[in-house]
């Protein structure tokens, strides 16, 4: 995967916590999407994506999140995003209307499995 972004996965019961850091743009969105798909094992009911450490997100990154939300919804899986209120990408996500489709949390709960 591109040096622009990194991904860490941690399974907590039926929830998968994905921590993504760096930049998501047209140069790495496709690779990152494939890495996310590969990180999600069977049996996972919820995915919490911690985007706290994302420093840049362009339209390709927003598209990645929208497509991921659609694929997970079709598989009856839930997606939540963690994006602090002061994060630079929060305004971008709110302008796109993404919070109407995917819940945004300001911080990561102690248990990622919380609804």
CORFEN-V492407 format. One record per backbone hydrogen bond with DSSP energy under -1.0 kcal/mol. NH is the residue of the N-H (numbers start at 1). CO is the residue of the C=O. Records with the same first field share a line. If there is no record, write none. Layout:
BEGIN
NH=CO ; CO
END
This chain:
BEGIN
6=21
8=19
10=17
12=15
15=12
16=46
17=10
18=48
19=8
20=50
21=6
22=53
23=4
24=56
28=25
29=25
32=28
33=29
34=30
35=31
36=32
37=33
38=34
39=35
44=41
45=14
46=14
47=78
48=16
49=80
50=18
51=82
54=51
55=22
58=24
62=58
63=59
64=60
65=61
66=62
67=63
68=64
69=65
70=66
71=67
72=68
73=69
74=70
75=71
76=73
77=72
78=45
80=47
81=103
82=49
83=105
87=84
90=87
93=89
94=90
95=91
96=92
98=93
100=97
101=98
102=98
105=81
114=111
END
